[in-house]
Amino acid sequence: MKITTISTLKGGTGKSTVTTNLAYFFPFMKRRTLLLDLDPQGNSSSNFGISDEKGSLYNVFLDEKGINEVIIKTTHFDIIPSSPVLSMADKTFDKIGKEYLLRDVLKEIEAEYDNIIIDTPPAASILTINAMVASNDLIIPAQADIFSIQGLNQIYSCYESIKKYCNSSLKISGILINRYNKRTLLSQEMVKAVEEIAEKYSTKVFSAKIRESIVVKESQANNKCLLEYDPKSGAAQDFIEFIKEYMGDQNA
C-alpha cells in the first residue's frame, strides 16, 4: 500500500485540487484508492459532494468509531470525509504518541487499498504531522509567487523533523507548480526560485506544471474534480502529464 500526503503550509496553492485529481485518476489504473480528507475545510470532500454524516477520523481517533465505519464507498473510489470538528484536533489529541494515531489506524485497512491520498490542513498541525508520519511520500503544491516560496522553507523544516524523529522512510517526491501562468515574466522567475529551493533540499520540481484556468473553479462549483468535469481542458491535460511523471518516478 502506498500512502501519499499532499501538503503545503500556505493556503490557495490548489492542494485539494491536486488531491482530488490524483484520487480520481488512480482507479483508471486499476488501483484501489482511498481519499482521506484531513483538512477541516473539507474541500476534497465537498468536491465530490460528500459530507461527514458517518463521521470522520476525529471519531476514529477518539475510539468512538472503527475506521471502516467512516469510509464512504463510491462507484469509483472510497473516501473518508473531513469534518469541522477536526479543527479541534490540536487541543484534543495531546498525549504521548499522538503523532502515530493515523499510522496505527491505517494498518487496519492496509490490505484493502493500493493507494491512499491524504489532503491536509495548510498548517503544521497535529493532523499534518500525522499524515506525514503515516506516509511513504510527500507532494508539495506551490504557486509561482513569493508567499509560496516562503512556505516551502517552512514545510521542509517540518518534513525534516518528522523524517528525523518519526518516519525515516518519508521522502519528498517533488514540488508541483500549480496555477501557473507561463506568459508572465514573474511566474518564470518564481519557478527558478522554487527550483533553487528544491535543489537546496535535494528534491525536484515536477516538469509538468498546472496552468491557471477558470475551468478548475467551474469544476469545483459543480462538485466534480477537473479530470471528471472537463478531461480535455488544458489544465486537465497538465494534471495527466503530472500524474504520468509522478508514477514514472515511482516505478523508476
N, C-alpha and C positions, 0 to 999 in steps of 0.2 A: 504494500500500500504506500502510495506517495502522498505526502501532505505538504501543501504549498500555501504559504501565507502571503497575502498581498497587503503591503503595509507602507505607510509613509506618515510622517509626523506633521504634515501640512494638509489642510483640507483643500478641496477644489481641484485635486490633481486627476480626478477620474478613477480613483481607486475602486469604487464599486462597479464602474463600467468594465474595468479590466476583469474583476472577479466574475461578474455575470457572464461575460462572453467566453471566458475560459470554461466555466461550468457548463455552458450551453454547447460548446464545441466538442468537448471530450467524449460524450456519448456517441457521437458520429464515428469515433474511432474505436467503438466497441469497448469503451472503458466505463465501468460502473462508477458513477460520480455522485459525490455529496458536496453540496454547497453549505458552508457553515457561516452564518452571519453573526459575528460578534460585535458589530458596530451598533450601539444603541440607537443611532439614527435610522437604521433599518433600510437603507437604500437598496441593498441587494435583494432583500425580501420583498419590498414593495415593487421592485422592478418586475416581479413575476406575480404581483397581486396576492402575495401570501402573508397571512397575519400570524400572530403568536397565540392563537386560540388554544393550541395544545400545550403551550408552554415554551420555554427556551432553555438554553444551557444554564441559565441562572437557577432554575428549578432543579436541574440535574446536579449542579454543584452543591446545592443545599440538601441533597438526598430526598427531595420531595417527589422526584420522578426518575425513572430509568431513561437512559439515552434513547432507547428505541421508542419510548412514549412520545418524544418531542420531534421525531423525524417525520416530515411530511413527504409522502411519495407522490411524484407526478409521473406523467407518461414518459418523460424524457430523463429526468434525474431526480435525486432526493435533495431535500433542503431542511436544515434546522434554522428556523427564522429567528430574527432578532426580537428583542422586547425592550421597551423603555426602562424596565427595571434593571437592565444590565448597567445602566449609568450608576447604580449604587454599588457595583462590584468592588471598587477600591475600598469602600468603607466596610462592606460585609465580609469580604474574604481577607482576613488579616493575620491568619495563623501560620505557623511554620509549615512549609511545604505548599503554600498557596500557589507557587509558580507551576506546580505539576498537576493541578486539578484537571486540566484539559487532556494532557498526555495520558493520564491514568484512565480517564473516561473513554477515550478513543480506542484504547486497547480492546474494549468490549466489542467493537464493530470492525476491527481491522481486517477480518476475513470477508467482509461484505462489500468492500469497495476497492477499486483500483486507484482512484484519485479523490482526495479531499481538498477543496479550495476554501480558504478562510479569509473572510473580509474582516478588517479590524478597525477600531477607532483611530482617528488621526492624532493619537497621543500615546505616550509611553505609559499606558495604564496597565493594571494587572491583567486585563483582557489581552492586550497586545503582547505582553510578556508571555502569557500562557500559550498564545498562538505560536510564537517563535520557539518556545521550549518544546512544543509538540511536533514541530515541523521538520521536514528534510531540507526545504529550501525557501528562499525569500525572493519575491519580485517587488521592486520598488518603483512605483509610478512617480513621474516627476513632470512638471511643466517646464518649458524653456523660459523661466523667469527667475529673478533674483531670490524670491522668497522660497521657491522650491530648492534652490541651491543651498540656502541656509538650512533648510530642513534635512537635506541629505547628510550633512555632518552630524546632526542630532540622531538620526536613525542609525547611522553607522556606529555611533557611540553606544547606543542601546544594543545593537547587534553584537558588538564585540564583548560587552559584559555578559550577555546571555551565552555566547559561544564559550567564554572562559569559565563561567561558573555553573551553567545549567545544561547546555546542549552543545557538546563539542563537535557534533556532526553537522550542525546547521551551516548552510552555505548560502551565499547570495548568487542567484542565477544571473541577475543583471538589473539594470535600470531601464525602464521603459519610458521614453519621451511621449507624453500624451498631450492632446490639444495643441498640436504643433502647426505653426504657420511658416512654411518654408520660404515664403515670399518676403519676409521681413528680415532685415539685417540683424536686428536684436535677437530674434529666435536663433539664428545661426551662431551668433556669438555666445549665447547662453548654452547651446548644445556643446560647444567647445569647452566651456567652463565645467559642464557636467562630466564630460569625458575626462577632464583633468582630475576631477574628484574620484571618478571611478578608477582611474589608473593609480591614484594615491592609495586606494583601498583594495587594490589587486582584483578588481572585478571589471565588468564590461557594461557598455551601453548597447542595448539591442540595436541592430542595424535598422530594423523596422521601426517606424515612428507613426503614431496615430494622429492624423490630421484633425485640425479644428473643423467641426462640421455641425450644422444645425440639425442634421438627421439624428445625431446622438440624443439631443434633447427631445426630438419628436418621438423617438423610440421609448424614452423614459415616460413621456406623457401618456403613452399607450400601454404602459405596463409590460413592455417587452424589451429584451436585450437587443442590441443592434443587429447581431447576426440573424436573429429571428425576424426583426422588423423590416430590414432592408439589406439583405445579404449582398446585393450587387453595388451598394454605395461605396464610394471611395474609402470612407473610414472603416467600413466592414472589411473591405479587402486588405486594408492596413492591418487589422486585427488578425486576419487569417495568415498574413505573412509573419506577423509576430509569433503566433502560436506555432507555426511550422518551424520557425527559427528556434523557439524555446524547446520544442520537442526534439529537434535535431541535436541541440546541445545535450539534452538528457541521454540521448542514445549514442552519443559520440564515445 
